[in-house]
């Protein structure tokens, strides 16, 4: 193994925090089935449009797939719809957030409706967490 391969492996390990191939496959599939709110927010985040930061969509990290992720700032963005209103889903989301917080990732959550109706405010809140 050469030095570049070692550096790439180290970078990917930090970027994905041990996500399995099944998680990566799930992320790939989710990229093809994005919601309207995800498509709208992605159009605003992609190509370093927000503070020059690179975001990834449907990013595999640890045992999860987050909707959007900025590795440089360790910020993940989750968009929630009707699926996230029941107690069981909220408990799962809380556990997931705690797990990702443990590895230093801040989770920002927004409702799909907020992205669709007031994306300017959503972007302002995201900017507050980017350094």
Helices and strands as residue ranges (DSSP letters): H 3-16, H 21-31, H 36-45, E 56-61, E 64-70, E 75-80, G 82-84, H 87-102, E 106-111, H 112-117, H 119-127
